[in-house]
């Protein structure tokens, strides 16, 4: 499998076989990491991380992945780049492409990361855009496979705002890998028809299914994995909270939801999560709306069925696989 020079912008661009290759590569890197086996295969290379939206997992995963592979890593926070302000995205891409061997972008519109990719001349990786979050998806399905031993036929239910980047990308990866994706939430927050049609077309070839429902019991019956995300995404206005809480309160992941799923069902979340009052936003929401827990209860989040921290760790191994596979590699 040769992915050298490829961009990683959305999993729509990758075949099931290519995704499988990246997952197997990630498993190999995880084993090496856990056993202390050095793998500085990209020594002498350099990558830059462009962050217009801050992050814990994405930044740390890319930085540690780059360092583990022997590379130099430059991090540019939202205030450290002139991109889009004093310098166009196209010009920024051309400059960075002359200095670096790979570019990660985390920020806003998908068109930004696509413009970077069109102009950089080196691999560009999507660390999150408004529309897609493909590196998260690899970690998600890797975690599912670690728990069930396979992906084919797994039923994954996304609860909540199914229009966001995580839900969009889950639908894509489920379609690609022969899984059964169910979007469970209010109709106002269902995914857009164009993306649903694309995924259903892919599903015809892989045996996957794509469905939407407002019925929690119907959705979660027979589920292998229950997934949720915060109700208001980064960058959305604070005044969205009241409306979103009213819409999504019936779709909170709680013990009743998990009991309705299969006995060995797992809980997944891309993090961060508002499952208690130990965050500034969590406290503010409690003071304004009286909610102690939001998209998931603390009981579920801290239970044995919760695999959120395995999932978070797997960001490192899957991102390392993407970097390695898409860059020109040195001698192993």
C-alpha positions in Angstrom: 0.0 0.0 0.0 1.6 3.3 -1.1 0.1 6.5 0.3 3.3 8.6 0.0 2.5 12.2 -0.9 -1.2 11.8 -0.2 -3.2 14.4 1.7 -5.4 13.4 4.6 -8.4 15.7 4.4 -11.5 13.4 4.7 -12.0 9.7 4.7 -14.2 10.1 1.7 -10.8 10.2 -0.2 -9.7 6.9 1.1 -10.7 3.3 0.2 -11.7 0.7 2.8 -8.4 -1.0 2.0 -6.4 2.1 2.6 -8.1 2.8 5.9 -7.4 -0.8 6.9 -3.8 -0.3 6.1 -3.6 2.8 8.3 -5.3 0.9 11.2 -2.9 -2.0 11.0 0.0 0.4 10.8 -1.4 2.2 13.9 -1.6 -1.1 15.8 2.1 -1.8 14.9 3.1 1.6 16.2 1.1 1.1 19.4 2.9 -2.1 20.1 6.2 -0.5 19.5 5.4 2.4 21.8 4.2 0.1 24.6 7.3 -2.0 24.3 9.8 0.8 24.1 10.9 0.0 20.6 12.3 3.1 18.9 10.8 4.0 15.5 12.5 7.2 14.4 11.8 6.4 10.7 11.4 10.0 9.6 14.6 11.4 11.2 15.6 14.7 9.5 12.1 15.6 8.4 10.1 18.5 9.8 6.4 19.2 10.2 4.3 22.3 11.1 1.1 22.3 13.1 -1.3 25.2 12.2 -3.9 25.6 14.9 -6.7 28.1 14.4 -8.7 26.2 17.1 -6.9 25.0 20.2 -6.8 21.4 21.3 -5.3 19.0 23.9 -5.5 15.6 22.1 -4.8 16.7 18.5 -1.8 18.9 19.4 -0.2 16.4 21.8 -0.9 13.5 19.4 0.8 15.2 16.5 3.7 16.5 18.5 4.5 13.2 20.2 3.9 11.3 16.9 6.4 13.6 15.1 9.0 13.3 17.9 8.6 9.5 18.1 9.2 9.4 14.4 12.4 11.5 14.8 11.1 14.7 13.3 11.2 18.3 14.2 7.8 19.8 15.1 6.7 23.5 15.0 3.5 24.5 16.6 1.8 27.7 15.5 -1.1 28.8 17.8 -4.0 31.0 16.6 -2.0 34.1 17.2 1.3 33.0 15.7 0.5 32.8 12.0 -0.5 35.6 9.5 -2.5 33.1 7.5 -5.7 34.7 6.3 -4.9 38.0 8.0 -1.8 39.6 6.4 -1.0 36.6 4.1 -3.4 34.5 2.0 -3.9 30.8 2.6 -2.3 30.1 -0.8 0.8 32.1 0.0 1.1 30.6 3.5 0.9 27.1 2.0 3.6 27.8 -0.5 6.0 29.3 2.1 5.5 26.4 4.6 5.7 23.8 1.8 9.2 25.1 1.1 10.3 24.7 4.7 8.4 21.7 6.0 7.8 18.1 4.8 4.2 18.0 6.1 1.5 20.4 7.4 -1.3 19.8 9.8 -4.3 22.2 10.0 -6.9 22.5 12.7 -9.5 25.2 12.3 -12.6 26.2 10.4 -14.0 25.7 6.9 -13.0 22.5 5.0 -12.1 24.8 2.1 -9.1 26.2 4.1 -7.4 22.8 4.5 -8.2 22.0 0.8 -6.6 25.3 -0.3 -3.5 24.5 1.8 -3.3 21.0 0.2 -3.7 22.5 -3.3 -0.7 24.8 -2.8 1.7 23.3 -0.3 3.4 20.6 -2.4 3.7 18.4 0.7 1.2 16.2 2.5 -1.5 18.2 4.4 -3.4 16.6 7.3 -6.8 17.6 8.6 -6.7 17.9 12.4 -10.3 19.1 12.4 -12.5 21.4 10.3 -16.1 22.5 10.7 -17.2 19.7 8.4 -14.8 16.7 9.2 -12.5 15.2 11.8 -10.8 12.3 10.1 -8.0 11.6 12.5 -10.5 11.2 15.3 -12.3 8.6 13.3 -9.3 6.3 12.9 -8.8 6.4 16.7 -12.6 5.6 17.2 -12.7 2.6 14.9 -9.3 1.3 16.3 -10.8 1.4 19.8 -14.0 -0.4 18.5 -11.8 -3.1 16.9 -9.7 -3.5 20.0 -13.0 -4.3 22.0 -14.8 -6.5 19.5 -12.1 -7.9 17.2 -13.7 -6.6 14.0 -15.5 -3.7 12.4 -17.7 -5.4 9.9 -21.4 -5.4 11.1 -20.8 -3.3 14.2 -23.7 -1.1 15.1 -22.6 2.4 16.2 -25.2 5.0 17.4 -24.4 8.7 17.5 -26.5 10.5 20.0 -27.0 14.3 19.7 -26.0 16.9 17.1 -25.5 14.7 14.0 -24.6 17.6 11.8 -21.2 18.3 13.4 -17.8 17.2 12.2 -17.5 14.2 14.4 -21.0 12.8 13.4 -20.3 13.5 9.7 -17.0 11.6 9.9 -18.4 8.7 11.9 -21.1 8.2 9.2 -18.3 8.2 6.5 -16.0 5.7 8.3 -19.0 3.4 9.1 -20.0 3.4 5.5 -16.4 2.7 4.4 -15.8 -0.1 6.9 -19.1 -2.0 6.6 -20.6 -0.8 9.9 -24.2 0.1 10.7 -24.4 3.8 11.5 -27.5 5.3 13.3 -27.9 9.0 13.9 -30.2 9.5 16.8 -31.4 13.1 17.6 -33.9 15.8 16.6 -34.6 16.1 12.9 -33.3 19.7 13.0 -29.8 18.3 13.7 -29.7 15.5 11.3 -26.8 15.3 8.8 -27.2 17.1 5.4 -28.8 15.1 2.6 -25.9 15.3 0.3 -23.5 13.6 2.7 -26.0 11.0 3.6 -26.5 10.2 -0.1 -22.7 9.8 -0.5 -22.4 7.5 2.4 -25.4 5.4 1.4 -23.8 4.9 -2.0 -20.6 3.8 -0.4 -22.6 1.5 1.9 -24.0 -0.3 -1.1 -20.6 -1.7 -1.8 -19.5 -2.5 1.8 -22.6 -3.9 3.4 -22.9 -0.9 5.7 -26.2 0.7 6.6 -27.0 4.4 7.3 -30.1 5.5 9.2 -31.6 8.4 11.1 -34.2 8.3 13.9 -35.6 10.5 16.7 -36.4 7.4 18.8 -33.7 6.6 21.5 -35.0 3.1 22.3 -35.2 2.1 18.6 -31.7 3.5 17.9 -29.9 2.0 20.8 -31.5 -1.5 20.7 -28.8 -3.9 19.7 -26.1 -1.3 19.6 -22.4 -2.2 20.0 -21.1 1.3 20.5 -22.9 4.5 21.8 -21.1 7.7 20.8 -21.8 11.3 21.8 -20.2 14.7 21.6 -20.6 18.1 23.3 -23.9 19.8 22.5 -22.3 23.1 21.4 -19.2 22.9 19.2 -16.1 25.0 19.6 -16.6 28.4 17.9 -20.4 28.5 18.2 -21.9 31.4 20.1 -22.7 31.0 23.8 -26.4 31.9 23.2 -26.8 28.6 21.3 -26.7 26.7 24.6 -30.2 27.3 25.7 -31.7 26.2 22.4 -29.4 23.2 22.1 -30.0 22.0 25.6 -33.8 22.0 25.0 -33.3 20.1 21.8 -30.8 17.5 23.0 -31.7 16.8 26.7 -33.8 13.7 25.6 -30.6 12.4 23.9 -28.3 12.4 26.8 -26.3 9.1 27.2 -27.3 7.7 30.6 -27.6 4.3 32.2 -31.0 3.6 30.6 -29.5 4.2 27.2 -26.6 1.9 27.9 -28.9 -0.8 29.3 -30.9 -0.8 26.1 -27.8 -1.5 24.1 -26.1 -4.9 23.9 -24.7 -6.2 27.2 -21.1 -5.7 26.0 -21.7 -2.3 24.4 -19.1 0.4 24.8 -19.3 4.2 25.3 -17.2 6.5 23.2 -16.6 10.3 23.2 -14.1 12.4 21.3 -13.6 14.6 24.4 -13.6 17.1 26.1 -16.9 16.1 27.9 -19.2 17.9 30.2 -20.1 15.0 32.5 -19.6 16.8 35.8 -19.0 20.3 37.3 -15.2 20.2 37.2 -14.9 22.6 34.3 -15.6 26.3 34.0 -18.2 25.8 31.3 -19.8 23.0 33.2 -20.2 25.3 36.2 -21.6 28.1 34.1 -24.2 25.8 32.5 -25.2 24.5 35.9 -25.6 28.1 37.2 -27.7 29.1 34.1 -29.7 26.0 33.4 -29.4 23.7 36.4 -27.7 20.8 34.5 -25.0 18.9 36.4 -24.3 16.7 33.5 -24.9 17.3 29.8 -24.3 15.0 26.8 -23.4 12.0 29.1 -23.9 11.3 32.8 -20.9 10.9 35.0 -22.1 7.4 35.9 -21.7 6.3 32.2 -18.5 8.3 31.6 -16.7 6.7 34.5 -18.1 3.2 34.1 -16.3 0.1 32.8 -18.1 0.4 29.4 -16.5 3.8 28.8 -13.5 3.5 26.5 -12.9 7.3 26.1 -9.3 7.3 27.4 -8.3 4.3 25.2 -9.8 6.3 22.4 -7.8 9.4 23.4 -4.6 7.4 23.5 -5.3 5.9 20.1 -5.2 9.4 18.6 -1.5 9.2 19.0 -1.0 5.9 17.3 -3.4 6.5 14.4 -2.0 10.0 13.7 1.5 8.6 13.7 0.3 6.1 11.1 -1.1 8.8 8.9 2.1 10.9 9.1 4.3 8.0 8.4 2.2 6.6 5.5 1.8 9.9 3.7 5.4 11.1 4.0 8.4 9.9 2.0 9.9 7.5 4.5 13.5 6.9 5.4 15.1 3.5 6.0 13.6 1.4 8.7 
